[in-house]
């Protein structure tokens, strides 16, 4: 009976995940946009370049999986394969939650139940290292953008908000043990076994460095997609608005149904000077999301179906 309930839950989870994906994409993947994408892909070497962009999805998520393995090792050591499975499962589950907040649930599956409370907190620490790089790079690139452009108020607001967020992230990451104790002492969390967890600074720094490498991988994906869609700037010129867009997308709370639309709006604001055709800008933004989320979500769903989920501790 329990096995049937777990299987039913997995099936419903998959259906919910892909229904949410469909609602996000249905207004973006119009016949007109699909036709433009096909036409663009078959120009010159664009198809080969698109295949390379798709390939970059692999190091993107392999780096994230390695980060996950090293930052959780002091709580429970898992294999690299389990780390990959957890990250893929998390991407699938994240589809049904605002801002992909629920990704941690998929990552917990491959840890012992008695460690999952601590691992939940560690998920947000791991995410903070990536956000730190995103915001830090975004602030530098926003400053460079403002030197060149007369920009809208949104860019100035992003710069101010990014500065505050970067300060908070710096304090959080390098005083993480103090922050962890404060969180664990909250009355509403005392029923969970959060215990005491120490995040060694060398591990945090190593995770930040891997986050930087991952950042340049998915930034490269976006820049190459813009190039396919006819962007006329150099790699560095495009890196500046790409970094600002990542900072904005990371800082704005996103509701699942309108996430793709928000991404498209930000892309139009930042890339219109490089690509005159608005449909091509939106196509590049949507394609990046499709490559890095849709494909791993499908892989993650099959991983969830094949996984035996241990709900209670054997002890």
C-alpha positions in Angstrom: 0.0 0.0 0.0 2.8 2.4 1.0 4.7 1.7 -2.3 1.5 2.4 -4.3 1.0 5.7 -2.5 4.6 6.7 -3.1 4.2 5.8 -6.8 1.0 7.8 -7.0 2.8 10.8 -5.4 5.6 10.5 -8.0 3.2 10.4 -10.9 1.2 13.4 -9.6 4.4 15.3 -9.0 5.5 14.7 -12.6 2.1 15.8 -13.9 2.1 19.0 -11.8 5.6 19.8 -12.8 5.0 19.6 -16.5 1.6 21.3 -16.3 3.4 24.3 -14.7 6.0 24.2 -17.4 3.4 24.2 -20.1 1.6 27.2 -18.6 5.0 29.0 -18.5 5.8 28.3 -22.1 2.4 28.4 -23.9 2.5 32.2 -24.4 6.1 32.2 -25.4 6.4 29.3 -27.9 4.0 30.7 -30.5 4.1 29.4 -34.1 5.6 32.7 -35.1 8.5 32.4 -32.6 9.1 28.8 -33.4 9.3 29.7 -37.1 11.8 32.5 -36.4 13.9 30.1 -34.3 14.0 27.5 -37.0 14.9 30.1 -39.6 17.7 31.5 -37.4 19.1 28.0 -36.5 19.7 27.1 -40.1 21.8 30.2 -40.9 25.5 29.6 -41.3 27.0 27.6 -38.4 24.2 28.4 -36.0 22.9 24.9 -35.7 26.4 23.7 -34.6 26.7 26.6 -32.2 23.3 25.8 -30.7 24.4 22.2 -30.2 27.4 23.5 -28.3 25.2 25.7 -26.2 23.0 22.7 -25.4 26.2 20.7 -24.5 27.1 23.5 -22.0 24.1 22.5 -20.0 26.0 19.4 -18.8 29.0 21.2 -17.2 26.5 23.8 -15.8 24.7 21.2 -13.7 27.7 18.9 -13.1 29.4 21.9 -11.4 26.3 22.6 -9.3 26.2 18.9 -8.3 29.9 19.0 -7.3 29.2 22.1 -5.2 26.4 20.2 -3.5 28.6 17.2 -2.8 31.4 19.3 -1.1 29.2 21.6 0.9 27.1 18.7 2.4 30.1 16.4 3.1 30.5 17.6 6.7 26.9 16.4 7.4 26.8 13.3 5.3 29.1 12.1 2.6 27.4 11.1 -0.6 28.7 10.0 -4.0 29.0 12.3 -6.9 26.3 10.3 -8.7 23.9 10.8 -5.8 24.6 14.5 -5.8 23.8 14.7 -9.5 20.6 12.7 -9.0 19.6 15.1 -6.1 20.2 18.2 -8.2 18.2 16.9 -11.2 15.3 15.8 -9.0 15.4 19.2 -7.3 15.1 21.0 -10.7 11.9 18.9 -11.5 10.3 19.6 -8.1 11.3 23.3 -8.2 8.9 23.7 -11.2 5.8 23.6 -9.0 7.0 26.3 -6.5 7.5 30.1 -6.8 11.0 31.1 -7.4 12.0 27.4 -7.6 11.9 27.5 -3.8 11.1 23.8 -3.5 14.3 22.5 -5.2 15.7 21.5 -1.8 13.0 18.8 -1.5 14.5 16.9 -4.4 18.0 17.2 -3.1 17.0 15.7 0.3 15.9 12.4 -1.1 19.5 11.0 -1.2 20.3 11.8 2.4 19.4 9.9 5.5 16.2 11.1 7.1 17.9 12.1 10.3 20.2 14.5 8.4 17.5 16.2 6.2 16.8 19.1 8.5 20.4 20.2 8.5 20.7 19.5 4.7 17.7 21.8 4.1 19.6 24.8 5.6 22.7 23.8 3.7 20.7 24.0 0.4 20.1 27.7 1.1 23.8 28.2 2.0 24.8 26.6 -1.3 22.3 28.8 -3.2 23.7 31.9 -1.4 27.2 31.2 -2.8 25.8 31.3 -6.4 23.7 34.4 -5.6 26.8 36.1 -4.2 28.6 35.7 -7.5 25.5 36.7 -9.5 25.0 39.9 -7.4 28.7 40.9 -7.2 29.2 40.5 -11.0 25.8 42.2 -11.6 26.8 45.3 -9.5 30.1 45.7 -11.4 28.4 45.4 -14.7 25.6 47.8 -13.7 28.2 50.4 -12.8 29.8 49.9 -16.2 26.4 50.1 -17.9 25.6 53.4 -16.2 28.9 54.9 -17.3 27.8 54.4 -20.9 24.0 54.8 -20.9 21.3 57.1 -19.7 19.3 54.4 -18.0 15.9 53.9 -16.6 15.1 54.1 -12.9 15.0 50.3 -12.8 18.7 50.1 -13.4 19.5 52.5 -10.5 17.1 50.6 -8.3 18.8 47.4 -9.2 22.2 48.8 -8.4 21.0 50.0 -5.0 19.2 46.8 -4.2 22.1 44.7 -5.4 24.5 46.6 -3.1 22.4 46.0 -0.1 21.9 42.3 -1.0 25.6 41.8 -1.6 26.4 43.2 1.8 23.9 40.9 3.5 25.2 37.9 1.5 28.8 38.7 2.5 27.8 38.9 6.2 25.7 35.7 5.9 28.4 33.6 4.2 31.3 34.6 6.3 29.3 34.6 9.6 27.3 31.6 8.6 27.9 29.7 11.8 26.5 32.5 13.9 23.5 32.9 11.6 22.9 29.2 11.7 22.7 29.2 15.5 20.3 32.1 15.5 18.0 30.3 13.0 18.2 27.0 14.9 17.2 28.7 18.1 13.9 30.0 16.7 11.0 28.5 18.6 9.2 27.5 15.4 12.3 25.5 14.3 13.2 23.9 17.6 11.1 20.8 16.8 13.5 20.0 13.9 16.9 18.4 14.6 19.0 21.3 13.2 21.7 20.8 15.8 25.1 22.5 15.3 26.7 22.6 11.9 30.0 24.2 11.1 30.7 25.5 7.6 34.5 25.7 7.3 35.7 28.8 5.5 37.9 26.9 3.0 34.8 24.9 1.9 32.7 28.1 1.5 35.5 29.8 -0.5 35.9 26.6 -2.7 32.1 26.6 -3.3 32.2 30.3 -4.2 35.0 29.7 -6.7 33.0 26.8 -8.3 30.0 29.1 -8.4 32.1 31.6 -10.3 33.0 29.0 -12.9 29.4 27.9 -13.2 28.4 31.5 -13.7 30.7 31.9 -16.7 29.3 28.7 -18.2 25.6 29.8 -18.2 26.6 33.4 -19.0 28.4 32.0 -22.1 25.3 30.1 -23.0 23.2 33.3 -23.0 25.7 35.3 -25.0 26.0 32.6 -27.6 22.2 32.4 -27.9 22.1 36.2 -28.4 24.8 35.8 -31.1 22.7 33.2 -32.9 19.8 35.7 -32.8 21.9 38.3 -34.5 23.4 40.4 -31.6 26.0 42.7 -32.9 28.2 43.3 -29.8 31.4 41.6 -28.7 31.5 39.0 -25.9 32.4 41.6 -23.3 29.8 44.1 -24.5 27.1 41.4 -24.2 28.5 40.1 -20.9 27.5 43.4 -19.2 23.8 43.3 -19.9 23.7 39.6 -19.4 25.1 40.0 -15.9 22.6 42.7 -15.1 19.8 40.5 -16.3 20.9 37.6 -14.1 21.1 39.9 -11.1 17.6 41.3 -11.8 16.2 37.8 -12.3 17.8 36.6 -9.1 16.5 39.5 -7.1 12.9 39.7 -8.3 10.6 37.2 -6.6 9.0 35.2 -9.4 5.6 33.6 -9.6 5.8 30.4 -11.5 3.2 31.3 -14.2 4.8 34.6 -15.1 8.5 33.7 -14.7 9.2 33.4 -18.4 7.3 36.7 -19.1 9.4 38.5 -16.6 12.6 37.1 -18.1 11.5 38.3 -21.5 10.7 41.8 -20.2 14.1 42.1 -18.7 15.7 40.9 -21.9 13.8 43.5 -24.0 15.0 46.3 -21.6 18.7 45.3 -21.8 19.3 43.8 -25.3 17.2 46.0 -27.6 20.3 48.0 -28.7 22.1 44.8 -29.7 19.2 43.1 -31.5 16.5 45.2 -33.2 14.0 42.4 -33.5 12.1 42.0 -30.2 11.0 38.4 -31.1 14.6 37.3 -31.4 15.4 38.8 -28.0 12.6 36.9 -26.4 13.5 33.8 -28.3 17.1 33.9 -26.9 15.8 34.4 -23.3 13.2 31.6 -23.6 15.7 29.2 -25.3 18.2 29.6 -22.3 15.4 28.8 -19.9 14.3 25.8 -22.1 17.8 24.3 -22.3 18.7 24.7 -18.6 15.4 23.8 -17.0 13.2 21.7 -19.3 15.8 19.1 -20.2 17.0 18.6 -16.7 13.4 18.5 -15.4 12.7 15.6 -17.7 15.8 13.8 -16.5 15.0 14.6 -12.9 11.5 13.2 -13.2 12.8 9.8 -14.4 15.3 9.8 -11.6 12.5 10.4 -9.1 10.5 7.6 -10.6 13.5 5.2 -10.3 14.4 6.3 -6.8 13.5 4.5 -3.6 12.6 7.2 -1.1 13.4 6.5 2.5 10.8 8.4 4.6 11.9 7.4 8.1 15.1 6.7 9.8 16.1 3.1 10.2 17.4 3.8 13.7 
